[in-house]
Amino acid sequence: MKIEDTLKKTAGLGVPSTPARGKGADKAAGVSQTAAETDSVKLSATAQSLAQASAGGVFDSQKVEEIKAAIANGTFRVDPEKVANGLLDTVSDLIKTRKG
Protein backbone atom coordinates (compact mmCIF):
# COMPACT_ATOMS: atom_id res chain seq x y z
CA MET A 1 0.00 0.00 0.00
CA LYS A 2 1.29 3.42 -0.89
CA ILE A 3 1.40 6.21 1.65
CA GLU A 4 -0.25 8.65 -0.76
CA ASP A 5 -3.29 6.35 -1.10
CA THR A 6 -3.73 6.22 2.65
CA LEU A 7 -3.53 10.00 2.94
CA LYS A 8 -6.15 10.47 0.23
CA LYS A 9 -8.57 8.10 2.00
CA THR A 10 -8.21 9.80 5.41
CA ALA A 11 -8.11 13.37 4.11
CA GLY A 12 -11.88 13.81 4.55
CA LEU A 13 -11.90 12.55 8.15
CA GLY A 14 -12.13 15.15 10.89
CA VAL A 15 -9.53 15.32 13.60
CA PRO A 16 -11.08 14.96 17.04
CA SER A 17 -10.49 17.94 19.26
CA THR A 18 -8.68 17.49 22.53
CA PRO A 19 -9.88 19.20 25.70
CA ALA A 20 -8.24 22.54 26.40
CA ARG A 21 -5.63 22.71 29.13
CA GLY A 22 -4.17 25.69 30.85
CA LYS A 23 -5.38 28.87 32.48
CA GLY A 24 -8.62 29.32 30.57
CA ALA A 25 -9.49 25.63 30.31
CA ASP A 26 -11.78 25.52 33.35
CA LYS A 27 -13.68 28.60 32.26
CA ALA A 28 -14.13 27.17 28.78
CA ALA A 29 -15.45 23.93 30.27
CA GLY A 30 -17.80 25.79 32.60
CA VAL A 31 -16.04 24.61 35.75
CA SER A 32 -16.14 26.89 38.75
CA GLN A 33 -12.81 28.29 39.91
CA THR A 34 -13.87 28.69 43.56
CA ALA A 35 -12.71 26.08 46.04
CA ALA A 36 -15.20 24.41 48.30
CA GLU A 37 -14.93 25.50 51.91
CA THR A 38 -15.09 21.88 53.07
CA ASP A 39 -11.82 20.87 51.39
CA SER A 40 -9.09 19.96 53.84
CA VAL A 41 -5.78 18.15 53.97
CA LYS A 42 -4.46 16.12 56.87
CA LEU A 43 -0.87 14.88 56.97
CA SER A 44 0.00 11.54 58.51
CA ALA A 45 2.26 11.43 61.53
CA THR A 46 5.08 10.18 59.31
CA ALA A 47 4.67 13.07 56.88
CA GLN A 48 4.59 15.54 59.77
CA SER A 49 7.79 14.15 61.29
CA LEU A 50 9.52 14.22 57.90
CA ALA A 51 8.45 17.82 57.38
CA GLN A 52 9.79 18.79 60.80
CA ALA A 53 13.06 16.95 60.22
CA SER A 54 13.65 18.61 56.86
CA ALA A 55 12.65 22.05 58.16
CA GLY A 56 15.76 22.15 60.31
CA GLY A 57 17.98 21.87 57.26
CA VAL A 58 20.80 20.45 59.34
CA PHE A 59 23.68 19.30 57.19
CA ASP A 60 27.38 19.90 57.08
CA SER A 61 27.89 22.38 54.23
CA GLN A 62 31.68 22.09 54.61
CA LYS A 63 31.44 18.33 54.05
CA VAL A 64 29.25 18.89 50.98
CA GLU A 65 31.83 21.30 49.51
CA GLU A 66 34.65 18.81 50.20
CA ILE A 67 32.73 16.06 48.40
CA LYS A 68 31.98 18.37 45.45
CA ALA A 69 35.65 19.27 45.19
CA ALA A 70 36.73 15.62 45.39
CA ILE A 71 34.29 14.68 42.62
CA ALA A 72 35.50 17.58 40.46
CA ASN A 73 39.13 16.62 41.03
CA GLY A 74 38.47 12.94 40.39
CA THR A 75 39.70 11.98 43.85
CA PHE A 76 36.35 10.93 45.32
CA ARG A 77 36.39 7.26 46.25
CA VAL A 78 33.32 5.14 46.83
CA ASP A 79 33.56 2.51 49.55
CA PRO A 80 31.65 -0.43 48.08
CA GLU A 81 31.33 -2.09 51.49
CA LYS A 82 29.56 0.96 52.95
CA VAL A 83 27.26 1.16 49.93
CA ALA A 84 26.41 -2.54 50.19
CA ASN A 85 25.77 -2.31 53.94
CA GLY A 86 23.54 0.72 53.46
CA LEU A 87 21.58 -1.08 50.76
CA LEU A 88 21.14 -4.15 52.95
CA ASP A 89 19.98 -2.00 55.87
CA THR A 90 17.44 -0.26 53.67
CA VAL A 91 16.08 -3.52 52.28
CA SER A 92 15.91 -4.97 55.77
CA ASP A 93 13.92 -1.95 56.99
CA LEU A 94 11.54 -2.21 54.04
CA ILE A 95 10.94 -5.92 54.68
CA LYS A 96 10.22 -5.26 58.38
CA THR A 97 7.81 -2.47 57.47
CA ARG A 98 5.85 -4.72 55.09
CA LYS A 99 5.53 -7.53 57.62
CA GLY A 100 4.24 -5.18 60.32
C-alpha positions in Angstrom: 0.0 0.0 0.0 1.3 3.4 -0.9 1.4 6.2 1.6 -0.3 8.6 -0.8 -3.3 6.4 -1.1 -3.7 6.2 2.6 -3.5 10.0 2.9 -6.2 10.5 0.2 -8.6 8.1 2.0 -8.2 9.8 5.4 -8.1 13.4 4.1 -11.9 13.8 4.5 -11.9 12.5 8.2 -12.1 15.1 10.9 -9.5 15.3 13.6 -11.1 15.0 17.0 -10.5 17.9 19.3 -8.7 17.5 22.5 -9.9 19.2 25.7 -8.2 22.5 26.4 -5.6 22.7 29.1 -4.2 25.7 30.8 -5.4 28.9 32.5 -8.6 29.3 30.6 -9.5 25.6 30.3 -11.8 25.5 33.4 -13.7 28.6 32.3 -14.1 27.2 28.8 -15.5 23.9 30.3 -17.8 25.8 32.6 -16.0 24.6 35.8 -16.1 26.9 38.8 -12.8 28.3 39.9 -13.9 28.7 43.6 -12.7 26.1 46.0 -15.2 24.4 48.3 -14.9 25.5 51.9 -15.1 21.9 53.1 -11.8 20.9 51.4 -9.1 20.0 53.8 -5.8 18.2 54.0 -4.5 16.1 56.9 -0.9 14.9 57.0 0.0 11.5 58.5 2.3 11.4 61.5 5.1 10.2 59.3 4.7 13.1 56.9 4.6 15.5 59.8 7.8 14.1 61.3 9.5 14.2 57.9 8.5 17.8 57.4 9.8 18.8 60.8 13.1 17.0 60.2 13.7 18.6 56.9 12.7 22.0 58.2 15.8 22.2 60.3 18.0 21.9 57.3 20.8 20.4 59.3 23.7 19.3 57.2 27.4 19.9 57.1 27.9 22.4 54.2 31.7 22.1 54.6 31.4 18.3 54.0 29.3 18.9 51.0 31.8 21.3 49.5 34.6 18.8 50.2 32.7 16.1 48.4 32.0 18.4 45.4 35.7 19.3 45.2 36.7 15.6 45.4 34.3 14.7 42.6 35.5 17.6 40.5 39.1 16.6 41.0 38.5 12.9 40.4 39.7 12.0 43.8 36.4 10.9 45.3 36.4 7.3 46.3 33.3 5.1 46.8 33.6 2.5 49.6 31.6 -0.4 48.1 31.3 -2.1 51.5 29.6 1.0 53.0 27.3 1.2 49.9 26.4 -2.5 50.2 25.8 -2.3 53.9 23.5 0.7 53.5 21.6 -1.1 50.8 21.1 -4.2 52.9 20.0 -2.0 55.9 17.4 -0.3 53.7 16.1 -3.5 52.3 15.9 -5.0 55.8 13.9 -2.0 57.0 11.5 -2.2 54.0 10.9 -5.9 54.7 10.2 -5.3 58.4 7.8 -2.5 57.5 5.9 -4.7 55.1 5.5 -7.5 57.6 4.2 -5.2 60.3 
